[in-house]
Amino acid sequence: MPRLIFRQADGRKVEVLAPAGNTAMEAAVDNGVTGILAECGGACACATCHGYIAEAWLPRLKPMEEMEDAMLDAAIDRRTNSRLLCQIELGPELDGLEITVAENGA
Ligand code: FES
């Protein structure tokens, strides 16, 4: 099972284990990581699963599709390492992935 490390807005680091095939958003929501609202349930239609990927991990992610890119334009404080976590499918190659939770509203 891939292990993910989330850094929440309160500065707390949360480590979670998630089954391969799940998304990073599901890993966060299933484990109570704060700040990942995921209002659309993973349909790439809300941008409230926005996170910042640690630079070293960016090359290991699949490139983003047009829809994710467009949705990220609606996210708060988009950065070069921004991704929507519902679009990141977990596999063994992402074991140890580090993500900082972005400002996702309430
Ligand atoms: S959960 Fe809505 S865009 Fe990711």
Boltz pocket constraint, residues with backbone or C-beta under 6 A from the ligand:
constraints:
  - pocket:
      binder: B
      contacts: [[A, 25], [A, 37], [A, 38], [A, 39], [A, 40], [A, 41], [A, 42], [A, 43], [A, 44], [A, 45], [A, 46], [A, 47], [A, 48], [A, 49], [A, 71], [A, 84], [A, 85], [A, 86], [A, 87]]
      max_distance: 6.0
